[in-house]
Amino acid sequence: MLHDRILVRMPTDEAERRSSGGILIPSTAQQQKRLIWGEVVGAGPNVRSVEEGDRVLFSPEDRHEVEVQGEDFLILRERDIHAIAAPRVEPGSTGLYL
């Protein structure tokens, strides 16, 4: 990866979901402003707050898709990330950088 770019593996669960009220949401439902989580698998040398293995929250519109050895990934800029879930945070905290 170059500069401030991050390589993210997309979640593979594109199936149906349930809302907190129990309503079944089909996979074909269009949701425009929904942020999604992905796993960081690579980071450029100028990335400061994200490490490999972190989960990041981002907008699906701020992405560039790439295929590497038959697997689909996304390339994001560090500034396009809204939140980071990392196990390296000190004990007693939420584990999220917001």
BASE-459482 format. One record per residue (C-alpha): residue number from 1; residue in three letters; x, y, z. Coordinates in Angstrom, 3 decimals, m for minus. Layout:
N
+-----+------+----------+----------+----------+
| pos | code |       xx |       yy |       zz |
+-----+------+----------+----------+----------+
| NUM |  ALA |        X |        Y |        Z |
...
+-----+------+----------+----------+----------+
//
This chain:
98
+-----+------+----------+----------+----------+
| pos | code |       xx |       yy |       zz |
+-----+------+----------+----------+----------+
|   1 |  MET |    0.000 |    0.000 |    0.000 |
|   2 |  LEU |    1.151 |    3.542 |   m0.680 |
|   3 |  HIS |    0.895 |    6.790 |    1.281 |
|   4 |  ASP |   m2.255 |    7.001 |    3.448 |
|   5 |  ARG |   m4.142 |    4.140 |    1.771 |
|   6 |  ILE |   m5.685 |    1.198 |    3.612 |
|   7 |  LEU |   m6.608 |   m2.210 |    2.171 |
|   8 |  VAL |   m9.894 |   m3.459 |    3.676 |
|   9 |  ARG |  m11.578 |   m6.858 |    3.424 |
|  10 |  MET |  m15.322 |   m6.494 |    2.987 |
|  11 |  PRO |  m17.702 |   m8.489 |    5.174 |
|  12 |  THR |  m19.152 |  m11.437 |    3.266 |
|  13 |  ASP |  m22.542 |  m11.481 |    5.011 |
|  14 |  GLU |  m24.660 |   m9.894 |    2.293 |
|  15 |  ALA |  m27.645 |  m12.017 |    3.295 |
|  16 |  GLU |  m30.855 |  m10.984 |    5.015 |
|  17 |  ARG |  m30.689 |   m9.064 |    8.295 |
|  18 |  ARG |  m33.100 |   m8.428 |   11.144 |
|  19 |  SER |  m33.764 |   m5.029 |   12.652 |
|  20 |  SER |  m33.775 |   m4.525 |   16.414 |
|  21 |  GLY |  m37.599 |   m4.695 |   16.250 |
|  22 |  GLY |  m37.489 |   m8.116 |   14.546 |
|  23 |  ILE |  m38.327 |   m6.949 |   11.014 |
|  24 |  LEU |  m36.637 |   m9.022 |    8.299 |
|  25 |  ILE |  m34.637 |   m6.824 |    5.882 |
|  26 |  PRO |  m33.904 |   m8.611 |    2.567 |
|  27 |  SER |  m30.453 |   m8.419 |    0.980 |
|  28 |  THR |  m31.965 |   m6.573 |   m1.999 |
|  29 |  ALA |  m33.083 |   m3.606 |    0.144 |
|  30 |  GLN |  m31.306 |   m0.415 |   m0.880 |
|  31 |  GLN |  m29.860 |    1.605 |    1.999 |
|  32 |  GLN |  m28.074 |    4.743 |    0.902 |
|  33 |  LYS |  m26.475 |    6.300 |    3.983 |
|  34 |  ARG |  m25.546 |    3.166 |    5.915 |
|  35 |  LEU |  m21.946 |    2.885 |    7.135 |
|  36 |  ILE |  m20.307 |   m0.561 |    7.087 |
|  37 |  TRP |  m17.505 |   m2.323 |    8.972 |
|  38 |  GLY |  m14.514 |   m3.966 |    7.310 |
|  39 |  GLU |  m11.221 |   m5.570 |    8.417 |
|  40 |  VAL |   m7.887 |   m3.888 |    7.657 |
|  41 |  VAL |   m5.468 |   m6.263 |    5.916 |
|  42 |  GLY |   m2.835 |   m3.729 |    4.843 |
|  43 |  ALA |   m1.823 |   m0.126 |    5.449 |
|  44 |  GLY |    0.533 |    2.346 |    3.783 |
|  45 |  PRO |    3.581 |    3.851 |    5.507 |
|  46 |  ASN |    1.848 |    7.180 |    6.233 |
|  47 |  VAL |   m1.154 |    5.671 |    8.032 |
|  48 |  ARG |   m0.981 |    6.674 |   11.705 |
|  49 |  SER |   m4.067 |    5.405 |   13.544 |
|  50 |  VAL |   m4.925 |    2.094 |   11.862 |
|  51 |  GLU |   m3.096 |   m1.236 |   12.053 |
|  52 |  GLU |   m3.631 |   m4.584 |   10.359 |
|  53 |  GLY |   m6.405 |   m6.556 |   12.043 |
|  54 |  ASP |   m8.396 |   m3.474 |   13.114 |
|  55 |  ARG |  m12.056 |   m3.137 |   12.156 |
|  56 |  VAL |  m12.932 |    0.172 |   10.523 |
|  57 |  LEU |  m16.255 |    1.909 |    9.900 |
|  58 |  PHE |  m16.613 |    3.664 |    6.540 |
|  59 |  SER |  m19.099 |    4.798 |    3.933 |
|  60 |  PRO |  m19.542 |    2.401 |    1.006 |
|  61 |  GLU |  m19.527 |    5.372 |   m1.392 |
|  62 |  ASP |  m15.933 |    6.385 |   m0.437 |
|  63 |  ARG |  m14.237 |    3.300 |   m1.841 |
|  64 |  HIS |  m12.327 |    1.808 |   m4.733 |
|  65 |  GLU |  m12.696 |   m1.919 |   m5.324 |
|  66 |  VAL |   m9.775 |   m4.138 |   m6.299 |
|  67 |  GLU |   m9.378 |   m7.888 |   m6.847 |
|  68 |  VAL |   m6.253 |   m9.587 |   m5.470 |
|  69 |  GLN |   m5.744 |  m13.296 |   m6.227 |
|  70 |  GLY |   m9.479 |  m13.798 |   m6.765 |
|  71 |  GLU |  m10.563 |  m12.041 |   m3.549 |
|  72 |  ASP |  m12.264 |   m8.626 |   m3.504 |
|  73 |  PHE |  m10.876 |   m5.825 |   m1.339 |
|  74 |  LEU |  m11.412 |   m2.085 |   m0.967 |
|  75 |  ILE |   m8.835 |    0.688 |   m0.988 |
|  76 |  LEU |   m9.655 |    3.603 |    1.324 |
|  77 |  ARG |   m7.880 |    6.730 |    2.465 |
|  78 |  GLU |   m7.301 |    7.059 |    6.186 |
|  79 |  ARG |   m9.396 |   10.240 |    6.248 |
|  80 |  ASP |  m12.428 |    8.302 |    4.895 |
|  81 |  ILE |  m12.635 |    6.181 |    8.062 |
|  82 |  HIS |  m15.272 |    7.178 |   10.620 |
|  83 |  ALA |  m14.315 |    4.851 |   13.521 |
|  84 |  ILE |  m11.797 |    2.157 |   14.463 |
|  85 |  ALA |  m12.466 |   m0.896 |   16.638 |
|  86 |  ALA |   m9.144 |   m2.190 |   17.947 |
|  87 |  PRO |   m8.194 |   m4.759 |   20.619 |
|  88 |  ARG |   m5.050 |   m2.758 |   21.525 |
|  89 |  VAL |   m6.990 |   m0.140 |   23.519 |
|  90 |  GLU |   m6.303 |   m0.039 |   27.284 |
|  91 |  PRO |   m8.484 |   m2.165 |   29.626 |
|  92 |  GLY |  m11.757 |   m0.651 |   30.781 |
|  93 |  SER |  m12.393 |    1.413 |   27.664 |
|  94 |  THR |  m14.860 |    0.787 |   24.840 |
|  95 |  GLY |  m12.274 |   m0.361 |   22.284 |
|  96 |  LEU |  m13.385 |    2.268 |   19.783 |
|  97 |  TYR |  m11.548 |    5.321 |   18.553 |
|  98 |  LEU |  m14.149 |    7.874 |   17.472 |
+-----+------+----------+----------+----------+
//
